[in-house]
């Protein structure tokens, strides 16, 4: 099956891209790496939209040191996130996530901004940036605004982005001395979406826990986090299983995903504490 496209325009700069989106009156889609969008179009899940190609906007690519944070351009490809020294030093969770994202061809073309804007609940990057407490930078016809990651994801494939807005960058707090960042997930085979996954960030101020593939969007497991802050690991496992509402599908049942969530939390805590169980 071939894609049905309403038109194509390559943006020459960020402002040009925003002008194109605004003129399309909600009937445009941003093309960055295209690894999810093109597949959806080929399956006719997205039809008749104007494609606004931003893939050559170099100002939206790269990682920079901004003092207490690192700023990752939205067009930074997965493989470049993994290989960047600033990311490995200050947000290793993102570098670890790239290693389990699909396959090399996807990692060489996919972008971090595209993954976040798509907001696939089974993808690693949305859960990771939520666990890290990121801030997202957005540009639209009314100028630039910032969105706390806790407010960005709004449901299944839904975000706070307006139709004429573009995600331009993500700011991540630099890891504190002694901070631990862990990703655990279970897949049926390498390259598949996780049946369930968990991100754990342990800082001086407490724990942050997020899940992937167990709901319509990544969310903080606040009850489990509070239990971990109190040192109650068993209570945290019980709370996590109660907090999530996983789906049942052909790959795994809700009961199995809820069980695995607790297993992954225990594994993550063991990894943080150095327990070899």
Rosetta blueprint (number, residue, H / E / L):
1 X L
2 X L
3 X L
4 X L
5 X E
6 X E
7 X E
8 X E
9 X E
10 X E
11 X L
12 X L
13 X L
14 X H
15 X H
16 X H
17 X H
18 X H
19 X H
20 X H
21 X H
22 X H
23 X H
24 X L
25 X L
26 X L
27 X L
28 X E
29 X E
30 X E
31 X E
32 X L
33 X L
34 X L
35 X L
36 X L
37 X H
38 X H
39 X H
40 X H
41 X H
42 X H
43 X L
44 X L
45 X L
46 X L
47 X L
48 X L
49 X E
50 X E
51 X E
52 X E
53 X E
54 X L
55 X L
56 X L
57 X L
58 X H
59 X H
60 X H
61 X L
62 X L
63 X E
64 X E
65 X E
66 X L
67 X L
68 X L
69 X E
70 X E
71 X E
72 X E
73 X E
74 X L
75 X L
76 X L
77 X E
78 X H
79 X H
80 X H
81 X H
82 X H
83 X H
84 X L
85 X H
86 X H
87 X H
88 X H
89 X H
90 X H
91 X L
92 X H
93 X H
94 X H
95 X H
96 X H
97 X H
98 X H
99 X L
100 X L
101 X L
102 X L
103 X L
104 X H
105 X H
106 X H
107 X H
108 X H
109 X H
110 X L
111 X E
112 X H
113 X H
114 X H
115 X H
116 X H
117 X H
118 X H
119 X L
120 X L
121 X L
122 X L
123 X L
124 X H
125 X H
126 X H
127 X H
128 X H
129 X H
130 X H
131 X H
132 X H
133 X L
134 X L
135 X E
136 X E
137 X E
138 X E
139 X E
140 X E
141 X L
142 X L
143 X E
144 X E
145 X E
146 X E
147 X E
148 X E
149 X H
150 X H
151 X H
152 X H
153 X E
154 X E
155 X E
156 X L
157 X L
158 X E
159 X E
160 X L
161 X L
162 X L
163 X L
164 X L
165 X L
166 X E
167 X E
168 X E
169 X E
170 X E
171 X E
172 X E
173 X E
174 X L
175 X L
176 X L
177 X L
178 X L
179 X L
180 X E
181 X E
182 X E
183 X E
184 X E
185 X E
186 X E
187 X L
188 X L
189 X L
190 X L
191 X L
192 X L
193 X L
194 X L
195 X L
196 X E
197 X E
198 X E
199 X E
200 X E
201 X E
202 X E
203 X E
204 X L
205 X L
206 X E
207 X E
208 X E
209 X E
210 X E
211 X E
212 X E
213 X L
214 X L
215 X L
216 X L
217 X L
218 X L
219 X L
220 X E
221 X L
222 X H
223 X H
224 X H
225 X H
226 X H
227 X H
228 X H
229 X H
230 X L
231 X L
232 X L
233 X H
234 X H
235 X H
236 X H
237 X H
238 X H
239 X H
240 X H
241 X H
242 X H
243 X H
244 X L
245 X L
246 X L
247 X L
248 X L
249 X L
250 X L
251 X L
252 X L
253 X L
254 X H
255 X H
256 X H
257 X H
258 X H
259 X H
260 X H
261 X H
262 X H
263 X H
264 X H
265 X H
266 X H
267 X H
268 X H
269 X H
270 X H
271 X H
272 X H
273 X H
274 X L
275 X L
276 X L
277 X L
